[in-house]
């Protein structure tokens, strides 16, 4: 039933110089790398972009830099990340003015809500902006799992254009796909890098993979194979990408879980010569030389360097 968004839409990382400032030249390089890899869109100001750590000025700089580098080539789907409804509306209007073609919205966080308040949250945001809204199901960060019946109801009513699922709950994801099969203009994306072939087989419209920053062409090949009904080919590409995903385990507990995954993506891009530095947003630690060497080895065996 997809008519709006589909394919591979990576959540773009945010490179920093060694002094911590935003590296706009590297950000443009990442954008070009993604476009050259055949992505279908760009998800800006997501978790992989370290959005909780960005100041308001940095957020605006990131969106405007990517919009300029993209030059309308693919849709920009931008996170409107704030704790409560009116703050999200304010952020949404700001990123729409900067070039967002759609916005991504979580349930409330820090504020304690329930399903009824979450429904009001999404409906009020929809009433305030004309741009398509994707619900972002990421309970590891919001501490609230978006209920399937709520998402389907909001989709049927045209409140949301789809869902970006980063719940890690593959059972509820499959249940959502089944429940939303007949909902028009409702696009469901998995954020789970290593089970994309299964998600597409189940009817998902696409994937938002953090690892897509490193290997966008691989995810494009996977998506194209699935679209052609070549599920064996899709599985082979997914198996290779699962091996590339081993880069996130290189830190082996030295840094936080967030810094490990995002740091691995940044380190890989640095090794590949796409960004200048693997510097993380404070207070996250950056990966060290030993971890970088381990990541290089994984990239080499997968033909990425």
C-alpha positions as a Markdown table, in Angstrom:
| # | Residue | x | y | z |
|---|---|---|---|---|
| 1 | Unk | 0.0 | 0.0 | 0.0 |
| 2 | Unk | 3.1 | 2.3 | 0.0 |
| 3 | Unk | 2.7 | 5.4 | -2.0 |
| 4 | Unk | 5.0 | 7.9 | -0.3 |
| 5 | Unk | 8.2 | 6.6 | 1.2 |
| 6 | Unk | 10.2 | 3.4 | 0.7 |
| 7 | Unk | 13.7 | 2.0 | 0.4 |
| 8 | Unk | 16.9 | 2.7 | 2.3 |
| 9 | Unk | 16.9 | 5.8 | 4.5 |
| 10 | Unk | 20.0 | 5.9 | 6.7 |
| 11 | Unk | 20.0 | 8.0 | 9.9 |
| 12 | Unk | 22.9 | 10.3 | 9.0 |
| 13 | Unk | 25.8 | 10.5 | 11.5 |
| 14 | Unk | 27.1 | 13.9 | 12.7 |
| 15 | Unk | 30.9 | 14.2 | 12.3 |
| 16 | Unk | 32.8 | 16.5 | 14.6 |
| 17 | Unk | 36.3 | 17.9 | 14.4 |
| 18 | Unk | 38.8 | 16.8 | 17.1 |
| 19 | Unk | 38.0 | 20.0 | 19.0 |
| 20 | Unk | 34.3 | 19.0 | 19.2 |
| 21 | Unk | 32.9 | 21.4 | 16.6 |
| 22 | Unk | 30.6 | 20.2 | 13.8 |
| 23 | Unk | 32.6 | 19.2 | 10.8 |
| 24 | Unk | 30.5 | 20.4 | 7.9 |
| 25 | Unk | 32.9 | 19.3 | 5.2 |
| 26 | Unk | 32.8 | 15.8 | 6.5 |
| 27 | Unk | 29.0 | 16.0 | 6.8 |
| 28 | Unk | 28.8 | 16.9 | 3.2 |
| 29 | Unk | 31.1 | 14.0 | 2.3 |
| 30 | Unk | 28.8 | 11.6 | 4.3 |
| 31 | Unk | 25.8 | 12.9 | 2.4 |
| 32 | Unk | 27.5 | 12.4 | -0.9 |
| 33 | Unk | 28.6 | 8.9 | 0.1 |
| 34 | Unk | 25.0 | 8.0 | 0.9 |
| 35 | Unk | 23.6 | 9.5 | -2.3 |
| 36 | Unk | 26.3 | 7.7 | -4.3 |
| 37 | Unk | 25.3 | 4.5 | -2.5 |
| 38 | Unk | 21.8 | 4.8 | -3.9 |
| 39 | Unk | 19.8 | 5.7 | -0.8 |
| 40 | Unk | 16.1 | 6.5 | -1.1 |
| 41 | Unk | 16.1 | 9.3 | 1.5 |
| 42 | Unk | 18.1 | 10.7 | 4.5 |
| 43 | Unk | 17.0 | 10.6 | 8.1 |
| 44 | Unk | 18.5 | 13.7 | 9.8 |
| 45 | Unk | 18.7 | 14.4 | 13.5 |
| 46 | Unk | 18.1 | 10.8 | 14.6 |
| 47 | Unk | 19.8 | 8.7 | 17.3 |
| 48 | Unk | 22.7 | 7.9 | 15.0 |
| 49 | Unk | 23.1 | 11.7 | 14.5 |
| 50 | Unk | 23.6 | 12.1 | 18.2 |
| 51 | Unk | 20.6 | 14.4 | 18.3 |
| 52 | Unk | 20.3 | 14.6 | 22.2 |
| 53 | Unk | 23.8 | 16.0 | 22.4 |
| 54 | Unk | 23.4 | 18.7 | 19.7 |
| 55 | Unk | 22.7 | 22.3 | 20.7 |
| 56 | Unk | 19.9 | 24.1 | 18.9 |
| 57 | Unk | 22.5 | 25.9 | 16.8 |
| 58 | Unk | 24.2 | 22.6 | 15.9 |
| 59 | Unk | 20.8 | 21.0 | 15.0 |
| 60 | Unk | 20.1 | 23.9 | 12.5 |
| 61 | Unk | 23.6 | 23.7 | 11.1 |
| 62 | Unk | 23.3 | 19.9 | 10.5 |
| 63 | Unk | 20.0 | 20.1 | 8.8 |
| 64 | Unk | 20.9 | 23.1 | 6.6 |
| 65 | Unk | 24.3 | 21.5 | 5.6 |
| 66 | Unk | 22.7 | 18.2 | 4.6 |
| 67 | Unk | 19.8 | 20.0 | 2.8 |
| 68 | Unk | 22.4 | 21.9 | 0.8 |
| 69 | Unk | 24.5 | 18.9 | 0.0 |
| 70 | Unk | 21.4 | 16.9 | -0.9 |
| 71 | Unk | 20.0 | 19.6 | -3.2 |
| 72 | Unk | 16.6 | 17.9 | -3.4 |
| 73 | Unk | 18.0 | 14.6 | -4.6 |
| 74 | Unk | 16.1 | 12.5 | -2.1 |
| 75 | Unk | 13.5 | 13.3 | 0.6 |
| 76 | Unk | 14.8 | 14.6 | 3.9 |
| 77 | Unk | 13.1 | 13.1 | 6.9 |
| 78 | Unk | 14.1 | 15.0 | 10.0 |
| 79 | Unk | 13.7 | 14.3 | 13.7 |
| 80 | Unk | 11.7 | 16.8 | 15.7 |
| 81 | Unk | 13.1 | 15.7 | 19.0 |
| 82 | Unk | 11.7 | 17.3 | 22.1 |
| 83 | Unk | 10.1 | 16.0 | 25.4 |
| 84 | Unk | 6.5 | 17.3 | 25.1 |
| 85 | Unk | 3.9 | 18.3 | 22.5 |
| 86 | Unk | 4.4 | 22.0 | 22.2 |
| 87 | Unk | 8.1 | 21.7 | 22.2 |
| 88 | Unk | 7.9 | 19.1 | 19.4 |
| 89 | Unk | 5.7 | 21.5 | 17.4 |
| 90 | Unk | 8.1 | 24.3 | 17.8 |
| 91 | Unk | 11.0 | 22.1 | 16.7 |
| 92 | Unk | 9.0 | 20.6 | 13.8 |
| 93 | Unk | 8.2 | 24.0 | 12.4 |
| 94 | Unk | 11.9 | 25.0 | 12.6 |
| 95 | Unk | 13.2 | 21.9 | 10.7 |
| 96 | Unk | 10.4 | 22.2 | 8.1 |
| 97 | Unk | 11.6 | 25.7 | 7.4 |
| 98 | Unk | 15.1 | 24.3 | 7.0 |
| 99 | Unk | 14.0 | 21.8 | 4.3 |
| 100 | Unk | 12.4 | 18.7 | 6.0 |
| 101 | Unk | 10.0 | 16.8 | 3.7 |
| 102 | Unk | 8.7 | 14.8 | 6.6 |
| 103 | Unk | 9.3 | 14.8 | 10.4 |
| 104 | Unk | 10.0 | 11.9 | 12.8 |
| 105 | Unk | 8.4 | 12.2 | 16.3 |
| 106 | Unk | 8.7 | 10.0 | 19.4 |
| 107 | Unk | 6.3 | 9.7 | 22.2 |
| 108 | Unk | 6.9 | 12.1 | 25.1 |
| 109 | Unk | 9.9 | 11.4 | 27.2 |
| 110 | Unk | 11.0 | 12.7 | 30.6 |
| 111 | Unk | 7.3 | 13.6 | 31.0 |
| 112 | Unk | 5.4 | 10.6 | 32.2 |
| 113 | Unk | 2.4 | 9.8 | 29.9 |
| 114 | Unk | 0.2 | 6.9 | 28.8 |
| 115 | Unk | -1.4 | 5.7 | 25.6 |
| 116 | Unk | -4.2 | 8.2 | 25.7 |
| 117 | Unk | -1.8 | 11.2 | 26.2 |
| 118 | Unk | 0.4 | 9.8 | 23.5 |
| 119 | Unk | -2.5 | 9.7 | 21.0 |
| 120 | Unk | -3.3 | 13.3 | 21.9 |
| 121 | Unk | 0.4 | 14.2 | 21.4 |
| 122 | Unk | 0.5 | 12.9 | 17.9 |
| 123 | Unk | -2.9 | 14.3 | 16.9 |
| 124 | Unk | -2.0 | 17.8 | 18.2 |
| 125 | Unk | 1.3 | 17.7 | 16.3 |
| 126 | Unk | -0.5 | 16.6 | 13.1 |
| 127 | Unk | -3.0 | 19.5 | 13.5 |
| 128 | Unk | -0.1 | 22.0 | 13.8 |
| 129 | Unk | 2.0 | 21.0 | 10.8 |
| 130 | Unk | 1.2 | 19.9 | 7.2 |
| 131 | Unk | 4.3 | 17.8 | 6.7 |
| 132 | Unk | 4.0 | 14.0 | 6.9 |
| 133 | Unk | 4.8 | 12.6 | 10.4 |
| 134 | Unk | 6.5 | 9.3 | 11.2 |
| 135 | Unk | 6.1 | 7.8 | 14.6 |
| 136 | Unk | 9.4 | 6.8 | 16.0 |
| 137 | Unk | 9.1 | 3.7 | 18.2 |
| 138 | Unk | 12.2 | 3.7 | 20.3 |
| 139 | Unk | 11.4 | 2.6 | 23.9 |
| 140 | Unk | 15.0 | 2.2 | 24.9 |
| 141 | Unk | 15.1 | 6.0 | 24.8 |
| 142 | Unk | 11.5 | 7.0 | 25.6 |
| 143 | Unk | 10.7 | 4.1 | 28.0 |
| 144 | Unk | 7.3 | 3.7 | 26.3 |
| 145 | Unk | 6.5 | 1.1 | 23.6 |
| 146 | Unk | 4.0 | 2.5 | 21.1 |
| 147 | Unk | 1.0 | 0.2 | 21.0 |
| 148 | Unk | 0.2 | -1.5 | 17.7 |
| 149 | Unk | -3.5 | -0.5 | 17.9 |
| 150 | Unk | -2.6 | 3.1 | 18.5 |
| 151 | Unk | -0.2 | 3.2 | 15.5 |
| 152 | Unk | -2.8 | 1.6 | 13.2 |
| 153 | Unk | -5.5 | 4.0 | 14.3 |
| 154 | Unk | -3.3 | 7.0 | 13.8 |
| 155 | Unk | -2.4 | 5.7 | 10.4 |
| 156 | Unk | -6.0 | 5.1 | 9.3 |
| 157 | Unk | -6.9 | 8.6 | 10.4 |
| 158 | Unk | -4.0 | 10.1 | 8.4 |
| 159 | Unk | -2.4 | 11.5 | 11.5 |
| 160 | Unk | 0.9 | 9.6 | 10.8 |
| 161 | Unk | 2.4 | 8.6 | 7.5 |
| 162 | Unk | 4.2 | 5.6 | 8.9 |
| 163 | Unk | 6.4 | 4.2 | 11.6 |
| 164 | Unk | 10.2 | 4.0 | 12.1 |
| 165 | Unk | 10.5 | 0.9 | 14.4 |
| 166 | Unk | 13.6 | 0.7 | 16.5 |
| 167 | Unk | 12.0 | -1.2 | 19.3 |
| 168 | Unk | 14.0 | -4.4 | 18.7 |
| 169 | Unk | 10.8 | -6.3 | 19.2 |
| 170 | Unk | 10.5 | -8.3 | 16.1 |
| 171 | Unk | 7.2 | -10.0 | 17.2 |
| 172 | Unk | 5.4 | -6.7 | 17.7 |
| 173 | Unk | 6.9 | -5.4 | 14.4 |
| 174 | Unk | 5.5 | -8.4 | 12.5 |
| 175 | Unk | 2.1 | -7.8 | 14.2 |
| 176 | Unk | 2.2 | -4.2 | 13.1 |
| 177 | Unk | 2.9 | -5.2 | 9.5 |
| 178 | Unk | -0.1 | -7.5 | 9.6 |
| 179 | Unk | -2.4 | -5.1 | 11.3 |
| 180 | Unk | -1.5 | -2.2 | 8.9 |
| 181 | Unk | -1.7 | -4.2 | 5.6 |
| 182 | Unk | -4.7 | -2.5 | 4.3 |
| 183 | Unk | -3.9 | 1.1 | 5.5 |
| 184 | Unk | -3.1 | 3.3 | 2.6 |
| 185 | Unk | -0.2 | 5.8 | 2.6 |
| 186 | Unk | 1.3 | 4.1 | 5.7 |
| 187 | Unk | 4.9 | 3.2 | 5.4 |
| 188 | Unk | 6.7 | 1.0 | 8.0 |
| 189 | Unk | 10.5 | 1.0 | 8.3 |
| 190 | Unk | 12.7 | -1.2 | 10.4 |
| 191 | Unk | 15.7 | 0.2 | 12.2 |
| 192 | Unk | 17.1 | -3.3 | 12.9 |
| 193 | Unk | 20.2 | -3.6 | 10.7 |
| 194 | Unk | 20.6 | -7.4 | 10.7 |
| 195 | Unk | 17.0 | -8.7 | 10.0 |
| 196 | Unk | 16.1 | -6.4 | 7.1 |
| 197 | Unk | 15.5 | -9.3 | 4.7 |
| 198 | Unk | 12.9 | -10.7 | 7.1 |
| 199 | Unk | 11.2 | -7.3 | 7.6 |
| 200 | Unk | 10.9 | -6.8 | 3.9 |
| 201 | Unk | 9.6 | -10.3 | 3.4 |
| 202 | Unk | 6.9 | -9.5 | 6.0 |
| 203 | Unk | 5.8 | -6.4 | 4.1 |
| 204 | Unk | 7.9 | -3.5 | 5.4 |
| 205 | Unk | 8.5 | -0.6 | 3.0 |
| 206 | Unk | 12.1 | -0.1 | 3.9 |
| 207 | Unk | 14.9 | 0.2 | 6.4 |
| 208 | Unk | 16.5 | 3.0 | 8.4 |
| 209 | Unk | 19.9 | 1.4 | 9.2 |
| 210 | Unk | 22.6 | 3.1 | 11.2 |
| 211 | Unk | 25.1 | 0.8 | 9.5 |
| 212 | Unk | 23.8 | 2.2 | 6.2 |
| 213 | Unk | 26.2 | 5.2 | 6.9 |
| 214 | Unk | 29.0 | 2.7 | 6.3 |
| 215 | Unk | 27.6 | 0.6 | 3.5 |
| 216 | Unk | 24.6 | 2.3 | 1.9 |
| 217 | Unk | 25.2 | 0.4 | -1.4 |
| 218 | Unk | 24.9 | -2.9 | 0.5 |
| 219 | Unk | 21.6 | -2.0 | 1.9 |
| 220 | Unk | 20.5 | -0.8 | -1.6 |
| 221 | Unk | 21.4 | -4.2 | -3.1 |
| 222 | Unk | 19.5 | -6.0 | -0.3 |
| 223 | Unk | 16.4 | -3.8 | -0.9 |
| 224 | Unk | 16.6 | -4.2 | -4.7 |
| 225 | Unk | 17.0 | -8.0 | -4.4 |
| 226 | Unk | 13.9 | -8.2 | -2.1 |
| 227 | Unk | 11.9 | -5.9 | -4.5 |
| 228 | Unk | 12.8 | -8.3 | -7.3 |
| 229 | Unk | 11.7 | -11.3 | -5.3 |
| 230 | Unk | 15.2 | -12.6 | -5.1 |
| 231 | Unk | 15.0 | -13.6 | -1.4 |
| 232 | Unk | 18.1 | -15.8 | -1.6 |
| 233 | Unk | 20.1 | -12.9 | -2.9 |
| 234 | Unk | 18.7 | -10.6 | -0.3 |
| 235 | Unk | 19.7 | -13.1 | 2.4 |
| 236 | Unk | 23.2 | -13.3 | 1.1 |
| 237 | Unk | 23.6 | -9.5 | 1.2 |
| 238 | Unk | 22.0 | -9.5 | 4.7 |
| 239 | Unk | 24.5 | -12.1 | 5.9 |
| 240 | Unk | 27.4 | -10.0 | 4.6 |
| 241 | Unk | 26.0 | -6.9 | 6.3 |
| 242 | Unk | 25.5 | -8.8 | 9.5 |
| 243 | Unk | 29.3 | -9.5 | 9.4 |
| 244 | Unk | 30.0 | -5.8 | 8.8 |
| 245 | Unk | 27.8 | -5.0 | 11.8 |
| 246 | Unk | 30.4 | -6.8 | 14.0 |
| 247 | Unk | 32.2 | -3.4 | 14.1 |
| 248 | Unk | 29.8 | -2.3 | 16.9 |
| 249 | Unk | 31.3 | -5.0 | 19.2 |
| 250 | Unk | 34.9 | -3.8 | 18.7 |
| 251 | Unk | 34.8 | -1.6 | 21.9 |
| 252 | Unk | 34.0 | -4.7 | 24.0 |
| 253 | Unk | 32.5 | -2.8 | 27.0 |
| 254 | Unk | 35.0 | 0.0 | 27.2 |
| 255 | Unk | 32.5 | 2.7 | 26.3 |
| 256 | Unk | 28.8 | 3.1 | 26.7 |
| 257 | Unk | 26.4 | 1.2 | 24.4 |
| 258 | Unk | 25.5 | 4.3 | 22.6 |
| 259 | Unk | 29.1 | 5.4 | 22.1 |
| 260 | Unk | 30.0 | 1.8 | 20.9 |
| 261 | Unk | 27.5 | 1.7 | 18.0 |
| 262 | Unk | 27.8 | 5.3 | 16.9 |
| 263 | Unk | 31.5 | 5.4 | 17.5 |
| 264 | Unk | 31.9 | 2.3 | 15.4 |
| 265 | Unk | 30.0 | 3.9 | 12.5 |
| 266 | Unk | 32.1 | 7.0 | 12.8 |
| 267 | Unk | 35.4 | 5.1 | 13.1 |
| 268 | Unk | 34.5 | 3.1 | 10.0 |
| 269 | Unk | 33.8 | 6.2 | 8.0 |
| 270 | Unk | 37.1 | 7.7 | 9.2 |
| 271 | Unk | 39.0 | 4.5 | 8.2 |
| 272 | Unk | 37.3 | 4.7 | 4.8 |
| 273 | Unk | 38.4 | 8.3 | 4.4 |
| 274 | Unk | 35.0 | 9.8 | 4.3 |
| 275 | Unk | 35.2 | 11.8 | 7.6 |
| 276 | Unk | 38.1 | 13.5 | 9.3 |
| 277 | Unk | 37.6 | 12.3 | 12.9 |
| 278 | Unk | 35.7 | 9.8 | 14.9 |
| 279 | Unk | 35.2 | 12.3 | 17.7 |
| 280 | Unk | 32.0 | 11.8 | 19.7 |
| 281 | Unk | 29.8 | 14.3 | 21.4 |
| 282 | Unk | 30.7 | 14.9 | 25.0 |
| 283 | Unk | 30.5 | 13.1 | 27.4 |
| 284 | Unk | 30.8 | 10.1 | 25.1 |
| 285 | Unk | 34.2 | 8.6 | 24.7 |
| 286 | Unk | 35.7 | 8.1 | 21.2 |
| 287 | Unk | 37.1 | 4.8 | 20.1 |
| 288 | Unk | 40.8 | 4.2 | 20.5 |
| 289 | Unk | 43.5 | 2.9 | 18.2 |
| 290 | Unk | 43.1 | -0.7 | 19.1 |
| 291 | Unk | 39.3 | -0.5 | 18.5 |
| 292 | Unk | 40.0 | 1.3 | 15.2 |
| 293 | Unk | 42.3 | -1.5 | 14.1 |
| 294 | Unk | 39.7 | -4.1 | 14.8 |
| 295 | Unk | 37.1 | -2.2 | 12.8 |
| 296 | Unk | 39.6 | -1.8 | 9.9 |
| 297 | Unk | 40.0 | -5.6 | 9.8 |
| 298 | Unk | 36.2 | -6.1 | 9.5 |
| 299 | Unk | 35.9 | -3.5 | 6.8 |
| 300 | Unk | 38.8 | -5.1 | 4.9 |
| 301 | Unk | 37.3 | -8.6 | 4.9 |
| 302 | Unk | 34.1 | -7.1 | 3.5 |
| 303 | Unk | 35.8 | -5.2 | 0.7 |
| 304 | Unk | 34.9 | -1.7 | 2.2 |
| 305 | Unk | 38.5 | -0.5 | 2.3 |
